[in-house]
Amino acid sequence: MRRLSEAGTAWAYVFPACLIILGLGILPMIWSFILSLQVSDLITPPEWIGFKNYEVISRDPHFRAAVGHTLVYTALFVPLVIAAGLGLALLLNRRIRLIGLYRTLVFVPFVVSATAQGVLFSFIFESHFGLANAVLRWFSIPPQGFFTDEHQALYLLVLIGLWSGVGFCVVVFLAALQDIQEELVEAAALDGAGRWATFRYVVWPALQPVTIFLLVWQTLQALQVFDLVFVTTRGGPLESTTVVVFFVWQQAFQQFNAGYAAAAAYVLAFVLLVLSIGVRFARRRDT
């Protein structure tokens, strides 16, 4: 009876959270998958078409372009944000004057919402009256199109993402650096190891677990980038910054093709799931 009473008390605490997960997570996932098998605008009665939406997506050049833009963004953003975060963490892992202020300044962009970032940088990189072109004119450099140039817009989004994303990596790396035993570093110094050798053989092995975590986390974030694109470019110019999640939004809320949008979203979800499982098995094999 006592065990039953304890189980009942435990379920009383857990049950509300289970309802939230079920109502806001599992049921919408099931409903969206069913929606992906239909032609639906969420207003008129849907038409069941099976997996035809997925067949059309596999041949859709616009979806392929969105996938390509997403992969380019991810391939540039992820290694740069991790490298920059590691470099800054190494610089900030020192006992110098005002170090707390420097760490705070590095982290502040991370807590600024992507919407606010987009609005800020839209003003800075405005092609006619923006601050960036004003600075370029001061140095006698021709003005740039920035967000209106199809060859520059996607790379600008990467830079903006770096501005906000580096702070998170710095905090994680700093925590890992401060967990390294000082005795190991001192022993390496006594053995005659220089800074590079100490980093390579002492610091880097200790940082590998958090580096893998950041690699997976930032990859998942980059593949799902949306709000930055929505605020700054709206997928333009000439669809040069249309990423997968923005493509889903366009299909659902501009073209009212909710079934097709759900199918595109499930393609992305499947890729994220495969990526997560692959990393998990790779880590198990290493351990």
C-alpha positions, 0 to 999 in steps of 0.5 A, spaced: 500 500 500 505 504 501 508 503 494 502 504 491 501 511 495 508 513 493 506 511 486 500 515 486 503 521 489 509 521 484 504 521 478 500 526 481 506 531 480 508 528 473 501 527 470 500 535 468 507 535 465 505 529 461 499 532 459 503 538 456 507 534 452 502 530 450 497 536 448 503 540 445 508 535 442 505 528 441 498 530 438 501 536 434 506 531 431 501 526 429 496 531 426 501 534 422 503 527 419 496 526 417 496 533 414 502 531 410 498 526 407 492 531 404 491 537 400 489 542 405 488 549 406 486 548 413 479 552 411 476 547 406 475 540 407 481 536 406 483 531 400 487 525 402 492 523 397 497 519 401 504 520 400 504 524 393 506 530 397 513 527 398 513 525 391 512 532 389 517 535 394 522 530 391 522 534 384 520 541 387 526 545 385 524 551 390 525 546 395 531 543 393 534 550 393 531 552 400 535 545 402 541 548 398 541 555 402 540 551 409 546 547 407 550 552 405 548 556 412 549 550 416 556 549 413 559 556 414 555 557 421 557 551 425 564 551 424 565 558 425 561 559 431 565 553 434 572 556 432 570 563 434 567 561 441 573 557 443 578 562 441 574 567 445 573 562 451 581 561 451 582 569 451 577 570 457 579 564 461 584 569 464 584 573 471 585 580 468 582 586 470 574 587 468 574 580 466 567 579 468 565 585 464 568 582 458 565 576 459 558 579 459 559 583 453 560 577 449 554 574 452 549 579 451 548 578 444 546 571 445 540 574 449 537 579 444 532 576 440 533 574 433 527 579 431 531 584 435 537 582 431 534 582 424 531 589 425 537 592 428 542 589 422 536 591 417 538 598 419 545 597 419 545 594 412 540 598 408 543 599 401 541 606 401 542 609 408 545 604 412 550 605 417 555 600 413 555 603 406 556 610 410 562 607 413 564 604 406 563 611 403 568 614 408 573 609 406 572 611 398 569 604 397 563 603 393 556 602 396 554 594 397 547 591 396 547 587 402 540 584 403 538 586 396 544 583 393 543 575 392 550 574 392 551 577 399 545 576 403 546 569 405 553 570 407 550 576 411 545 572 415 551 567 417 555 573 420 549 576 424 548 569 426 555 569 428 554 575 432 549 572 436 551 565 437 558 566 439 556 568 446 553 561 447 559 557 445 563 562 449 559 560 456 560 553 454 567 552 453 569 557 459 565 552 463 569 546 461 575 550 461 574 552 468 573 544 470 580 542 467 584 541 473 590 546 474 595 541 476 594 538 469 596 544 466 602 546 471 605 539 470 605 540 463 608 546 464 613 543 468 615 538 463 617 543 458 610 543 454 609 550 450 602 553 450 600 549 443 602 543 446 599 544 453 592 546 449 593 540 444 595 534 449 591 537 456 586 542 454 583 539 447 582 532 450 578 535 456 574 540 451 572 534 446 565 532 449 562 539 450 565 540 443 561 535 440 555 537 444 556 544 441 557 541 434 550 537 434 546 543 438 549 549 433 547 544 427 540 543 429 539 550 430 542 552 423 538 547 420 532 550 423 533 558 422 527 562 420 526 568 424 532 571 422 530 570 415 523 572 416 525 579 419 531 581 414 530 578 407 523 574 407 527 569 403 529 574 398 532 577 393 530 572 388 529 566 393 537 567 395 536 566 402 529 561 402 531 556 407 527 550 409 523 552 415 521 559 411 519 555 405 515 551 410 512 558 412 511 560 405 507 554 403 503 554 409 501 561 410 502 565 403 500 559 399 495 556 403 498 549 402 498 546 409 499 539 407 505 540 402 508 545 408 507 539 413 510 534 408 516 539 407 517 540 415 517 532 416 522 531 411 526 536 415 524 533 422 526 526 419 533 529 417 534 532 424 532 525 427 537 521 423 542 526 425 541 526 432 541 518 432 547 518 428 551 522 433 548 518 439 551 512 436 557 515 434 559 517 441 557 510 444 562 507 439 567 512 442 566 510 449 
